[in-house]
Amino acid sequence: MRFRFDVLVSLKEGLLDPQGKAVQQALPVLGWDNVTDVRVGKYIDLVVDADDSGVALDQVRDMADRFLANPVIEEVQIELRKEAPE
Amino acid sequence: MRFRFDVLVSLKEGLLDPQGKAVQQALPVLGWDNVTDVRVGKYIDLVVDADDSGVALDQVRDMADRFLANPVIEEVQIELRKEAPE
């Protein structure tokens, strides 16, 4: 079965996020002065073919820790989106 | 009140996504040969201060269309995450 995941990778809290800072500083110039805590990360959308969603999720966790993200400086959120159509 | 949003920006379907392709081609080399449809986009996490969630959501949509994403080639998903702590 095919399972679709959203993998969200962002810098750990407390680490400087220059891209987020750049966005945040640009917003007031454009008229939006009520936005804070902007952080920019990566969004990876993928489909895993596996026997069940637990196996698929374990694999995505493994892929995130070893390849998609750097666990020293980044944190990962994984969301099972829906069963992808065959 | 403070509302926290996840903004997910990805290339529209059908458009070439070189970054996603690169990730997808690397996965089998690392032993994961059951992953398809990899697409890489941006993940923007932000907090909006507004009177209610509807107003906040409208603003985030506006920001996404005019600044965070390029609506010609990118599509945006916006999720109200939770009420951010004061």
Backbone of each chain as nested JSON, in Angstrom:
{
  "chains": [
    {"id": "A", "residues": [
      {"number": 1, "name": "MET", "atoms": {"N": [0.83, -1.197, 0.0], "CA": [0.0, 0.0, 0.0], "C": [0.869, 1.253, 0.0]}},
      {"number": 2, "name": "ARG", "atoms": {"N": [0.294, 2.298, -0.542], "CA": [1.065, 3.546, -0.657], "C": [0.603, 4.527, 0.42]}},
      {"number": 3, "name": "PHE", "atoms": {"N": [1.566, 5.043, 1.134], "CA": [1.268, 6.016, 2.189], "C": [1.996, 7.314, 1.879]}},
      {"number": 4, "name": "ARG", "atoms": {"N": [1.259, 8.394, 2.034], "CA": [1.847, 9.693, 1.699], "C": [2.156, 10.464, 2.977]}},
      {"number": 5, "name": "PHE", "atoms": {"N": [3.355, 10.987, 3.046], "CA": [3.792, 11.707, 4.245], "C": [4.213, 13.13, 3.911]}},
      {"number": 6, "name": "ASP", "atoms": {"N": [3.967, 14.004, 4.873], "CA": [4.57, 15.329, 4.864], "C": [5.69, 15.315, 5.893]}},
      {"number": 7, "name": "VAL", "atoms": {"N": [6.872, 15.68, 5.478], "CA": [7.992, 15.783, 6.412], "C": [8.373, 17.255, 6.516]}},
      {"number": 8, "name": "LEU", "atoms": {"N": [8.274, 17.808, 7.727], "CA": [8.588, 19.221, 7.943], "C": [9.878, 19.324, 8.742]}},
      {"number": 9, "name": "VAL", "atoms": {"N": [10.854, 19.959, 8.149], "CA": [12.169, 20.082, 8.777], "C": [12.406, 21.547, 9.11]}},
      {"number": 10, "name": "SER", "atoms": {"N": [12.686, 21.828, 10.376], "CA": [12.987, 23.214, 10.735], "C": [14.16, 23.245, 11.701]}},
      {"number": 11, "name": "LEU", "atoms": {"N": [14.803, 24.386, 11.769], "CA": [15.917, 24.536, 12.706], "C": [15.4, 24.455, 14.13]}},
      {"number": 12, "name": "LYS", "atoms": {"N": [16.179, 23.85, 15.002], "CA": [15.775, 23.76, 16.403], "C": [15.618, 25.151, 16.995]}},
      {"number": 13, "name": "GLU", "atoms": {"N": [14.711, 25.232, 17.952], "CA": [14.476, 26.518, 18.597], "C": [15.766, 27.01, 19.256]}},
      {"number": 14, "name": "GLY", "atoms": {"N": [15.987, 28.296, 19.193], "CA": [17.18, 28.861, 19.795], "C": [18.302, 29.047, 18.788]}},
      {"number": 15, "name": "LEU", "atoms": {"N": [18.253, 28.302, 17.691], "CA": [19.276, 28.476, 16.66], "C": [18.878, 29.63, 15.751]}},
      {"number": 16, "name": "LEU", "atoms": {"N": [19.869, 30.367, 15.317], "CA": [19.609, 31.496, 14.42], "C": [19.079, 30.993, 13.081]}},
      {"number": 17, "name": "ASP", "atoms": {"N": [17.993, 31.578, 12.646], "CA": [17.376, 31.201, 11.38], "C": [17.37, 32.437, 10.479]}},
      {"number": 18, "name": "PRO", "atoms": {"N": [18.442, 32.636, 9.709], "CA": [18.581, 33.875, 8.929], "C": [17.457, 34.045, 7.909]}},
      {"number": 19, "name": "GLN", "atoms": {"N": [17.023, 32.938, 7.326], "CA": [15.971, 33.033, 6.31], "C": [14.655, 33.494, 6.959]}},
      {"number": 20, "name": "GLY", "atoms": {"N": [14.354, 32.931, 8.124], "CA": [13.156, 33.349, 8.846], "C": [13.234, 34.811, 9.248]}},
      {"number": 21, "name": "LYS", "atoms": {"N": [14.413, 35.214, 9.673], "CA": [14.614, 36.611, 10.082], "C": [14.416, 37.55, 8.892]}},
      {"number": 22, "name": "ALA", "atoms": {"N": [14.924, 37.136, 7.744], "CA": [14.787, 37.963, 6.539], "C": [13.314, 38.144, 6.18]}},
      {"number": 23, "name": "VAL", "atoms": {"N": [12.562, 37.057, 6.243], "CA": [11.13, 37.144, 5.948], "C": [10.448, 38.053, 6.956]}},
      {"number": 24, "name": "GLN", "atoms": {"N": [10.755, 37.851, 8.224], "CA": [10.109, 38.632, 9.284], "C": [10.381, 40.13, 9.123]}},
      {"number": 25, "name": "GLN", "atoms": {"N": [11.614, 40.467, 8.746], "CA": [11.959, 41.882, 8.6], "C": [11.336, 42.502, 7.363]}},
      {"number": 26, "name": "ALA", "atoms": {"N": [11.031, 41.673, 6.369], "CA": [10.427, 42.214, 5.145], "C": [8.936, 42.479, 5.332]}},
      {"number": 27, "name": "LEU", "atoms": {"N": [8.289, 41.74, 6.219], "CA": [6.828, 41.823, 6.337], "C": [6.318, 43.212, 6.711]}},
      {"number": 28, "name": "PRO", "atoms": {"N": [6.906, 43.905, 7.709], "CA": [6.395, 45.247, 8.05], "C": [6.512, 46.226, 6.881]}},
      {"number": 29, "name": "VAL", "atoms": {"N": [7.578, 46.077, 6.101], "CA": [7.768, 46.941, 4.938], "C": [6.581, 46.792, 3.978]}},
      {"number": 30, "name": "LEU", "atoms": {"N": [6.048, 45.582, 3.914], "CA": [4.934, 45.298, 3.01], "C": [3.583, 45.565, 3.673]}},
      {"number": 31, "name": "GLY", "atoms": {"N": [3.606, 46.066, 4.899], "CA": [2.36, 46.449, 5.546], "C": [1.84, 45.472, 6.589]}},
      {"number": 32, "name": "TRP", "atoms": {"N": [2.523, 44.367, 6.764], "CA": [2.082, 43.392, 7.772], "C": [2.993, 43.517, 8.996]}},
      {"number": 33, "name": "ASP", "atoms": {"N": [2.501, 44.208, 10.009], "CA": [3.378, 44.457, 11.157], "C": [2.963, 43.655, 12.395]}},
      {"number": 34, "name": "ASN", "atoms": {"N": [2.145, 42.637, 12.194], "CA": [1.657, 41.851, 13.326], "C": [2.106, 40.387, 13.253]}},
      {"number": 35, "name": "VAL", "atoms": {"N": [3.221, 40.16, 12.576], "CA": [3.701, 38.78, 12.4], "C": [5.015, 38.604, 13.155]}},
      {"number": 36, "name": "THR", "atoms": {"N": [5.096, 37.539, 13.937], "CA": [6.317, 37.261, 14.698], "C": [6.678, 35.786, 14.55]}},
      {"number": 37, "name": "ASP", "atoms": {"N": [7.799, 35.436, 15.147], "CA": [8.233, 34.029, 15.23], "C": [8.254, 33.333, 13.871]}},
      {"number": 38, "name": "VAL", "atoms": {"N": [8.772, 34.03, 12.876], "CA": [8.831, 33.421, 11.55], "C": [10.048, 32.496, 11.471]}},
      {"number": 39, "name": "ARG", "atoms": {"N": [9.815, 31.287, 11.053], "CA": [10.915, 30.349, 10.826], "C": [10.68, 29.673, 9.48]}},
      {"number": 40, "name": "VAL", "atoms": {"N": [11.759, 29.521, 8.74], "CA": [11.643, 28.912, 7.417], "C": [12.388, 27.584, 7.419]}},
      {"number": 41, "name": "GLY", "atoms": {"N": [11.727, 26.557, 6.947], "CA": [12.347, 25.236, 6.882], "C": [12.022, 24.555, 5.565]}},
      {"number": 42, "name": "LYS", "atoms": {"N": [12.201, 23.238, 5.564], "CA": [11.962, 22.456, 4.358], "C": [10.683, 21.64, 4.495]}},
      {"number": 43, "name": "TYR", "atoms": {"N": [10.018, 21.469, 3.387], "CA": [8.801, 20.655, 3.34], "C": [9.033, 19.567, 2.307]}},
      {"number": 44, "name": "ILE", "atoms": {"N": [9.025, 18.326, 2.738], "CA": [9.255, 17.213, 1.825], "C": [7.996, 16.339, 1.801]}},
      {"number": 45, "name": "ASP", "atoms": {"N": [7.478, 16.165, 0.625], "CA": [6.248, 15.407, 0.396], "C": [6.677, 14.138, -0.334]}},
      {"number": 46, "name": "LEU", "atoms": {"N": [6.34, 12.965, 0.222], "CA": [6.778, 11.728, -0.437], "C": [5.782, 10.597, -0.216]}},
      {"number": 47, "name": "VAL", "atoms": {"N": [5.901, 9.577, -1.03], "CA": [5.03, 8.404, -0.947], "C": [5.893, 7.176, -0.68]}},
      {"number": 48, "name": "VAL", "atoms": {"N": [5.507, 6.397, 0.335], "CA": [6.229, 5.168, 0.672], "C": [5.313, 3.98, 0.409]}},
      {"number": 49, "name": "ASP", "atoms": {"N": [5.871, 2.98, -0.25], "CA": [5.131, 1.746, -0.492], "C": [5.508, 0.759, 0.612]}},
      {"number": 50, "name": "ALA", "atoms": {"N": [4.551, 0.386, 1.45], "CA": [4.854, -0.503, 2.575], "C": [3.626, -1.323, 2.932]}},
      {"number": 51, "name": "ASP", "atoms": {"N": [3.835, -2.346, 3.781], "CA": [2.731, -3.239, 4.146], "C": [1.693, -2.538, 5.016]}},
      {"number": 52, "name": "ASP", "atoms": {"N": [2.168, -1.729, 5.966], "CA": [1.204, -0.986, 6.774], "C": [1.793, 0.366, 7.176]}},
      {"number": 53, "name": "SER", "atoms": {"N": [0.943, 1.215, 7.732], "CA": [1.356, 2.593, 7.972], "C": [2.449, 2.677, 9.054]}},
      {"number": 54, "name": "GLY", "atoms": {"N": [2.462, 1.736, 10.001], "CA": [3.496, 1.745, 11.041], "C": [4.876, 1.521, 10.462]}},
      {"number": 55, "name": "VAL", "atoms": {"N": [4.979, 0.529, 9.578], "CA": [6.259, 0.245, 8.92], "C": [6.697, 1.457, 8.101]}},
      {"number": 56, "name": "ALA", "atoms": {"N": [5.733, 2.032, 7.379], "CA": [6.043, 3.196, 6.544], "C": [6.538, 4.355, 7.401]}},
      {"number": 57, "name": "LEU", "atoms": {"N": [5.853, 4.594, 8.521], "CA": [6.234, 5.706, 9.399], "C": [7.634, 5.492, 9.971]}},
      {"number": 58, "name": "ASP", "atoms": {"N": [7.932, 4.26, 10.396], "CA": [9.271, 3.975, 10.918], "C": [10.337, 4.276, 9.865]}},
      {"number": 59, "name": "GLN", "atoms": {"N": [10.028, 3.889, 8.637], "CA": [11.005, 4.138, 7.578], "C": [11.205, 5.638, 7.35]}},
      {"number": 60, "name": "VAL", "atoms": {"N": [10.098, 6.384, 7.358], "CA": [10.223, 7.829, 7.119], "C": [11.013, 8.481, 8.259]}},
      {"number": 61, "name": "ARG", "atoms": {"N": [10.772, 8.032, 9.493], "CA": [11.56, 8.545, 10.629], "C": [13.041, 8.294, 10.418]}},
      {"number": 62, "name": "ASP", "atoms": {"N": [13.353, 7.071, 9.99], "CA": [14.735, 6.679, 9.747], "C": [15.349, 7.545, 8.637]}},
      {"number": 63, "name": "MET", "atoms": {"N": [14.601, 7.718, 7.552], "CA": [15.083, 8.54, 6.443], "C": [15.302, 9.979, 6.892]}},
      {"number": 64, "name": "ALA", "atoms": {"N": [14.394, 10.472, 7.735], "CA": [14.511, 11.859, 8.208], "C": [15.776, 12.019, 9.056]}},
      {"number": 65, "name": "ASP", "atoms": {"N": [15.994, 11.065, 9.972], "CA": [17.141, 11.182, 10.873], "C": [18.47, 11.012, 10.164]}},
      {"number": 66, "name": "ARG", "atoms": {"N": [18.485, 10.17, 9.139], "CA": [19.758, 9.833, 8.514], "C": [20.037, 10.577, 7.228]}},
      {"number": 67, "name": "PHE", "atoms": {"N": [19.022, 11.178, 6.643], "CA": [19.255, 11.744, 5.312], "C": [18.563, 13.095, 5.095]}},
      {"number": 68, "name": "LEU", "atoms": {"N": [17.279, 13.178, 5.417], "CA": [16.532, 14.384, 5.065], "C": [16.852, 15.552, 5.982]}},
      {"number": 69, "name": "ALA", "atoms": {"N": [17.188, 15.252, 7.238], "CA": [17.451, 16.334, 8.191], "C": [18.758, 16.064, 8.919]}},
      {"number": 70, "name": "ASN", "atoms": {"N": [19.262, 17.085, 9.555], "CA": [20.432, 16.957, 10.417], "C": [19.94, 17.032, 11.859]}},
      {"number": 71, "name": "PRO", "atoms": {"N": [19.86, 15.889, 12.54], "CA": [19.235, 15.88, 13.872], "C": [19.991, 16.705, 14.909]}},
      {"number": 72, "name": "VAL", "atoms": {"N": [21.209, 17.089, 14.603], "CA": [21.967, 17.915, 15.555], "C": [21.369, 19.32, 15.617]}},
      {"number": 73, "name": "ILE", "atoms": {"N": [20.989, 19.847, 14.475], "CA": [20.508, 21.226, 14.452], "C": [19.056, 21.368, 14.002]}},
      {"number": 74, "name": "GLU", "atoms": {"N": [18.49, 20.289, 13.479], "CA": [17.128, 20.406, 12.945], "C": [16.16, 19.483, 13.674]}},
      {"number": 75, "name": "GLU", "atoms": {"N": [14.908, 19.896, 13.695], "CA": [13.876, 19.004, 14.219], "C": [12.897, 18.679, 13.1]}},
      {"number": 76, "name": "VAL", "atoms": {"N": [12.26, 17.519, 13.25], "CA": [11.432, 16.994, 12.168], "C": [10.032, 16.706, 12.682]}},
      {"number": 77, "name": "GLN", "atoms": {"N": [9.032, 17.098, 11.915], "CA": [7.658, 16.671, 12.175], "C": [7.214, 15.819, 10.992]}},
      {"number": 78, "name": "ILE", "atoms": {"N": [6.652, 14.676, 11.288], "CA": [6.198, 13.777, 10.225], "C": [4.698, 13.589, 10.354]}},
      {"number": 79, "name": "GLU", "atoms": {"N": [3.998, 13.802, 9.244], "CA": [2.547, 13.623, 9.269], "C": [2.126, 12.679, 8.154]}},
      {"number": 80, "name": "LEU", "atoms": {"N": [1.403, 11.649, 8.536], "CA": [0.81, 10.751, 7.536], "C": [-0.351, 11.5, 6.916]}},
      {"number": 81, "name": "ARG", "atoms": {"N": [-0.263, 11.756, 5.624], "CA": [-1.249, 12.639, 5.011], "C": [-2.538, 11.897, 4.703]}},
      {"number": 82, "name": "LYS", "atoms": {"N": [-2.438, 10.904, 3.91], "CA": [-3.603, 10.103, 3.552], "C": [-3.057, 8.938, 2.76]}},
      {"number": 83, "name": "GLU", "atoms": {"N": [-3.881, 7.945, 2.522], "CA": [-3.417, 6.86, 1.685], "C": [-3.346, 7.369, 0.256]}},
      {"number": 84, "name": "ALA", "atoms": {"N": [-2.185, 7.285, -0.318], "CA": [-2.057, 7.742, -1.698], "C": [-2.789, 6.773, -2.608]}},
      {"number": 85, "name": "PRO", "atoms": {"N": [-3.431, 7.267, -3.64], "CA": [-4.124, 6.37, -4.567], "C": [-3.136, 5.434, -5.239]}},
      {"number": 86, "name": "GLU", "atoms": {"N": [-3.553, 4.211, -5.478], "CA": [-2.673, 3.21, -6.126], "C": [-2.325, 3.647, -7.542]}}
    ]},
    {"id": "B", "residues": [
      {"number": 1, "name": "MET", "atoms": {"N": [-5.188, 38.238, 19.844], "CA": [-4.796, 36.851, 20.087], "C": [-3.756, 36.422, 19.064]}},
      {"number": 2, "name": "ARG", "atoms": {"N": [-2.956, 35.448, 19.48], "CA": [-1.875, 34.992, 18.608], "C": [-2.261, 33.651, 17.974]}},
      {"number": 3, "name": "PHE", "atoms": {"N": [-2.139, 33.603, 16.68], "CA": [-2.459, 32.369, 15.952], "C": [-1.227, 31.898, 15.204]}},
      {"number": 4, "name": "ARG", "atoms": {"N": [-0.964, 30.61, 15.323], "CA": [0.231, 30.07, 14.689], "C": [-0.156, 29.26, 13.45]}},
      {"number": 5, "name": "PHE", "atoms": {"N": [0.544, 29.548, 12.371], "CA": [0.234, 28.878, 11.104], "C": [1.452, 28.136, 10.555]}},
      {"number": 6, "name": "ASP", "atoms": {"N": [1.173, 27.039, 9.89], "CA": [2.157, 26.382, 9.034], "C": [1.8, 26.728, 7.599]}},
      {"number": 7, "name": "VAL", "atoms": {"N": [2.739, 27.243, 6.866], "CA": [2.531, 27.531, 5.456], "C": [3.436, 26.596, 4.654]}},
      {"number": 8, "name": "LEU", "atoms": {"N": [2.826, 25.752, 3.835], "CA": [3.599, 24.797, 3.039], "C": [3.545, 25.218, 1.583]}},
      {"number": 9, "name": "VAL", "atoms": {"N": [4.71, 25.484, 1.02], "CA": [4.797, 25.952, -0.361], "C": [5.479, 24.872, -1.195]}},
      {"number": 10, "name": "SER", "atoms": {"N": [4.811, 24.431, -2.248], "CA": [5.457, 23.438, -3.116], "C": [5.192, 23.793, -4.564]}},
      {"number": 11, "name": "LEU", "atoms": {"N": [6.037, 23.282, -5.431], "CA": [5.848, 23.522, -6.857], "C": [4.57, 22.842, -7.318]}},
      {"number": 12, "name": "LYS", "atoms": {"N": [3.873, 23.477, -8.235], "CA": [2.656, 22.877, -8.777], "C": [2.958, 21.55, -9.455]}},
      {"number": 13, "name": "GLU", "atoms": {"N": [1.969, 20.661, -9.391], "CA": [2.148, 19.364, -10.014], "C": [2.401, 19.542, -11.513]}},
      {"number": 14, "name": "GLY", "atoms": {"N": [3.284, 18.704, -12.023], "CA": [3.597, 18.788, -13.437], "C": [4.852, 19.599, -13.697]}},
      {"number": 15, "name": "LEU", "atoms": {"N": [5.203, 20.468, -12.776], "CA": [6.437, 21.247, -12.95], "C": [7.625, 20.43, -12.46]}},
      {"number": 16, "name": "LEU", "atoms": {"N": [8.733, 20.566, -13.148], "CA": [9.944, 19.853, -12.758], "C": [10.435, 20.341, -11.404]}},
      {"number": 17, "name": "ASP", "atoms": {"N": [10.701, 19.397, -10.516], "CA": [11.188, 19.721, -9.182], "C": [12.561, 19.062, -9.003]}},
      {"number": 18, "name": "PRO", "atoms": {"N": [13.618, 19.761, -9.405], "CA": [14.956, 19.141, -9.416], "C": [15.399, 18.68, -8.028]}},
      {"number": 19, "name": "GLN", "atoms": {"N": [15.016, 19.46, -7.003], "CA": [15.432, 19.097, -5.653], "C": [14.752, 17.784, -5.228]}},
      {"number": 20, "name": "GLY", "atoms": {"N": [13.467, 17.666, -5.526], "CA": [12.754, 16.442, -5.217], "C": [13.324, 15.25, -5.98]}},
      {"number": 21, "name": "LYS", "atoms": {"N": [13.663, 15.488, -7.227], "CA": [14.254, 14.43, -8.052], "C": [15.584, 13.973, -7.474]}},
      {"number": 22, "name": "ALA", "atoms": {"N": [16.376, 14.929, -7.02], "CA": [17.683, 14.598, -6.44], "C": [17.515, 13.725, -5.203]}},
      {"number": 23, "name": "VAL", "atoms": {"N": [16.565, 14.098, -4.344], "CA": [16.305, 13.304, -3.144], "C": [15.839, 11.906, -3.537]}},
      {"number": 24, "name": "GLN", "atoms": {"N": [14.908, 11.857, -4.484], "CA": [14.355, 10.562, -4.884], "C": [15.43, 9.634, -5.453]}},
      {"number": 25, "name": "GLN", "atoms": {"N": [16.351, 10.202, -6.229], "CA": [17.393, 9.367, -6.832], "C": [18.428, 8.922, -5.817]}},
      {"number": 26, "name": "ALA", "atoms": {"N": [18.572, 9.679, -4.724], "CA": [19.556, 9.301, -3.705], "C": [19.032, 8.187, -2.809]}},
      {"number": 27, "name": "LEU", "atoms": {"N": [17.718, 8.101, -2.638], "CA": [17.147, 7.158, -1.666], "C": [17.488, 5.684, -1.957]}},
      {"number": 28, "name": "PRO", "atoms": {"N": [17.357, 5.207, -3.205], "CA": [17.698, 3.797, -3.451], "C": [19.161, 3.486, -3.126]}},
      {"number": 29, "name": "VAL", "atoms": {"N": [20.044, 4.435, -3.387], "CA": [21.464, 4.247, -3.082], "C": [21.649, 3.988, -1.588]}},
      {"number": 30, "name": "LEU", "atoms": {"N": [20.801, 4.599, -0.792], "CA": [20.891, 4.452, 0.661], "C": [20.062, 3.27, 1.175]}},
      {"number": 31, "name": "GLY", "atoms": {"N": [19.463, 2.524, 0.263], "CA": [18.762, 1.313, 0.671], "C": [17.241, 1.433, 0.708]}},
      {"number": 32, "name": "TRP", "atoms": {"N": [16.73, 2.636, 0.423], "CA": [15.276, 2.802, 0.439], "C": [14.793, 2.842, -1.01]}},
      {"number": 33, "name": "ASP", "atoms": {"N": [14.256, 1.733, -1.488], "CA": [13.885, 1.685, -2.902], "C": [12.363, 1.676, -3.094]}},
      {"number": 34, "name": "ASN", "atoms": {"N": [11.623, 2.048, -2.057], "CA": [10.159, 2.009, -2.152], "C": [9.539, 3.396, -1.981]}},
      {"number": 35, "name": "VAL", "atoms": {"N": [10.306, 4.426, -2.321], "CA": [9.823, 5.792, -2.135], "C": [9.641, 6.458, -3.497]}},
      {"number": 36, "name": "THR", "atoms": {"N": [8.49, 7.061, -3.695], "CA": [8.223, 7.732, -4.965], "C": [7.611, 9.106, -4.698]}},
      {"number": 37, "name": "ASP", "atoms": {"N": [7.37, 9.838, -5.78], "CA": [6.663, 11.126, -5.713], "C": [7.267, 12.085, -4.705]}},
      {"number": 38, "name": "VAL", "atoms": {"N": [8.58, 12.167, -4.656], "CA": [9.235, 13.08, -3.716], "C": [9.205, 14.499, -4.27]}},
      {"number": 39, "name": "ARG", "atoms": {"N": [8.723, 15.41, -3.469], "CA": [8.758, 16.824, -3.852], "C": [9.254, 17.624, -2.661]}},
      {"number": 40, "name": "VAL", "atoms": {"N": [10.102, 18.591, -2.95], "CA": [10.687, 19.394, -1.879], "C": [10.2, 20.823, -2.008]}},
      {"number": 41, "name": "GLY", "atoms": {"N": [9.702, 21.366, -0.924], "CA": [9.221, 22.739, -0.928], "C": [9.682, 23.487, 0.308]}},
      {"number": 42, "name": "LYS", "atoms": {"N": [8.983, 24.557, 0.594], "CA": [9.335, 25.39, 1.748], "C": [8.299, 25.237, 2.849]}},
      {"number": 43, "name": "TYR", "atoms": {"N": [8.756, 25.317, 4.065], "CA": [7.879, 25.244, 5.223], "C": [8.092, 26.527, 6.025]}},
      {"number": 44, "name": "ILE", "atoms": {"N": [7.058, 27.325, 6.143], "CA": [7.165, 28.586, 6.885], "C": [6.228, 28.529, 8.08]}},
      {"number": 45, "name": "ASP", "atoms": {"N": [6.8, 28.733, 9.233], "CA": [6.078, 28.665, 10.506], "C": [6.033, 30.101, 11.031]}},
      {"number": 46, "name": "LEU", "atoms": {"N": [4.835, 30.629, 11.31], "CA": [4.765, 32.012, 11.761], "C": [3.589, 32.22, 12.704]}},
      {"number": 47, "name": "VAL", "atoms": {"N": [3.643, 33.324, 13.424], "CA": [2.595, 33.683, 14.366], "C": [2.003, 35.026, 13.959]}},
      {"number": 48, "name": "VAL", "atoms": {"N": [0.679, 35.077, 13.853], "CA": [-0.013, 36.318, 13.509], "C": [-0.837, 36.772, 14.708]}},
      {"number": 49, "name": "ASP", "atoms": {"N": [-0.75, 38.044, 15.006], "CA": [-1.545, 38.631, 16.073], "C": [-2.78, 39.263, 15.43]}},
      {"number": 50, "name": "ALA", "atoms": {"N": [-3.946, 38.726, 15.739], "CA": [-5.17, 39.235, 15.112], "C": [-6.347, 39.035, 16.055]}},
      {"number": 51, "name": "ASP", "atoms": {"N": [-7.481, 39.676, 15.673], "CA": [-8.669, 39.598, 16.532], "C": [-9.282, 38.204, 16.553]}},
      {"number": 52, "name": "ASP", "atoms": {"N": [-9.326, 37.568, 15.391], "CA": [-9.845, 36.2, 15.367], "C": [-9.15, 35.401, 14.281]}},
      {"number": 53, "name": "SER", "atoms": {"N": [-9.388, 34.097, 14.291], "CA": [-8.624, 33.216, 13.412], "C": [-8.96, 33.447, 11.941]}},
      {"number": 54, "name": "GLY", "atoms": {"N": [-10.191, 33.879, 11.661], "CA": [-10.569, 34.133, 10.277], "C": [-9.778, 35.282, 9.679]}},
      {"number": 55, "name": "VAL", "atoms": {"N": [-9.673, 36.363, 10.442], "CA": [-8.887, 37.516, 9.996], "C": [-7.428, 37.104, 9.794]}},
      {"number": 56, "name": "ALA", "atoms": {"N": [-6.915, 36.344, 10.767], "CA": [-5.518, 35.899, 10.678], "C": [-5.299, 35.043, 9.436]}},
      {"number": 57, "name": "LEU", "atoms": {"N": [-6.234, 34.121, 9.187], "CA": [-6.098, 33.23, 8.029], "C": [-6.13, 34.01, 6.723]}},
      {"number": 58, "name": "ASP", "atoms": {"N": [-7.043, 34.995, 6.637], "CA": [-7.1, 35.822, 5.425], "C": [-5.77, 36.523, 5.185]}},
      {"number": 59, "name": "GLN", "atoms": {"N": [-5.196, 37.021, 6.279], "CA": [-3.918, 37.722, 6.133], "C": [-2.821, 36.769, 5.663]}},
      {"number": 60, "name": "VAL", "atoms": {"N": [-2.801, 35.572, 6.234], "CA": [-1.754, 34.611, 5.843], "C": [-1.915, 34.22, 4.376]}},
      {"number": 61, "name": "ARG", "atoms": {"N": [-3.17, 34.053, 3.938], "CA": [-3.415, 33.757, 2.509], "C": [-2.876, 34.869, 1.625]}},
      {"number": 62, "name": "ASP", "atoms": {"N": [-3.144, 36.108, 2.052], "CA": [-2.683, 37.276, 1.307], "C": [-1.154, 37.308, 1.266]}},
      {"number": 63, "name": "MET", "atoms": {"N": [-0.531, 37.081, 2.422], "CA": [0.932, 37.073, 2.492], "C": [1.507, 35.975, 1.611]}},
      {"number": 64, "name": "ALA", "atoms": {"N": [0.857, 34.816, 1.617], "CA": [1.347, 33.694, 0.81], "C": [1.279, 34.034, -0.682]}},
      {"number": 65, "name": "ASP", "atoms": {"N": [0.14, 34.593, -1.097], "CA": [-0.037, 34.889, -2.524], "C": [0.854, 36.012, -3.017]}},
      {"number": 66, "name": "ARG", "atoms": {"N": [1.138, 36.971, -2.123], "CA": [1.851, 38.156, -2.589], "C": [3.327, 38.174, -2.246]}},
      {"number": 67, "name": "PHE", "atoms": {"N": [3.74, 37.293, -1.319], "CA": [5.123, 37.409, -0.868], "C": [5.812, 36.058, -0.644]}},
      {"number": 68, "name": "LEU", "atoms": {"N": [5.15, 35.152, 0.081], "CA": [5.83, 33.918, 0.472], "C": [5.949, 32.927, -0.693]}},
      {"number": 69, "name": "ALA", "atoms": {"N": [4.976, 32.963, -1.598], "CA": [4.991, 32.001, -2.7], "C": [4.78, 32.725, -4.019]}},
      {"number": 70, "name": "ASN", "atoms": {"N": [5.091, 32.061, -5.092], "CA": [4.815, 32.566, -6.423], "C": [3.627, 31.777, -6.978]}},
      {"number": 71, "name": "PRO", "atoms": {"N": [2.431, 32.397, -6.979], "CA": [1.222, 31.638, -7.333], "C": [1.218, 31.119, -8.766]}},
      {"number": 72, "name": "VAL", "atoms": {"N": [2.113, 31.625, -9.595], "CA": [2.163, 31.132, -10.969], "C": [2.707, 29.702, -11.003]}},
      {"number": 73, "name": "ILE", "atoms": {"N": [3.708, 29.444, -10.198], "CA": [4.336, 28.118, -10.273], "C": [4.218, 27.324, -8.966]}},
      {"number": 74, "name": "GLU", "atoms": {"N": [3.77, 27.979, -7.905], "CA": [3.747, 27.276, -6.625], "C": [2.33, 27.196, -6.065]}},
      {"number": 75, "name": "GLU", "atoms": {"N": [2.082, 26.134, -5.293], "CA": [0.809, 26.063, -4.588], "C": [1.081, 26.081, -3.09]}},
      {"number": 76, "name": "VAL", "atoms": {"N": [0.082, 26.562, -2.352], "CA": [0.268, 26.82, -0.937], "C": [-0.782, 26.064, -0.133]}},
      {"number": 77, "name": "GLN", "atoms": {"N": [-0.362, 25.429, 0.948], "CA": [-1.308, 24.888, 1.923], "C": [-1.08, 25.646, 3.224]}},
      {"number": 78, "name": "ILE", "atoms": {"N": [-2.172, 26.102, 3.817], "CA": [-2.069, 26.85, 5.07], "C": [-2.819, 26.096, 6.155]}},
      {"number": 79, "name": "GLU", "atoms": {"N": [-2.145, 25.858, 7.257], "CA": [-2.789, 25.152, 8.374], "C": [-2.668, 25.976, 9.644]}},
      {"number": 80, "name": "LEU", "atoms": {"N": [-3.811, 26.224, 10.269], "CA": [-3.808, 26.862, 11.582], "C": [-3.349, 25.82, 12.581]}},
      {"number": 81, "name": "ARG", "atoms": {"N": [-2.215, 26.069, 13.205], "CA": [-1.618, 25.022, 14.015], "C": [-2.291, 24.923, 15.379]}},
      {"number": 82, "name": "LYS", "atoms": {"N": [-2.23, 26.008, 16.125], "CA": [-2.867, 26.056, 17.438], "C": [-2.748, 27.499, 17.887]}},
      {"number": 83, "name": "GLU", "atoms": {"N": [-3.445, 27.822, 18.922], "CA": [-3.29, 29.166, 19.448], "C": [-1.908, 29.256, 20.102]}},
      {"number": 84, "name": "ALA", "atoms": {"N": [-1.113, 30.171, 19.625], "CA": [0.219, 30.313, 20.224], "C": [0.078, 30.898, 21.62]}},
      {"number": 85, "name": "PRO", "atoms": {"N": [0.883, 30.469, 22.551], "CA": [0.803, 31.025, 23.899], "C": [1.119, 32.515, 23.888]}},
      {"number": 86, "name": "GLU", "atoms": {"N": [0.421, 33.245, 24.718], "CA": [0.645, 34.708, 24.8], "C": [2.066, 34.982, 25.288]}}
    ]}
  ]
}
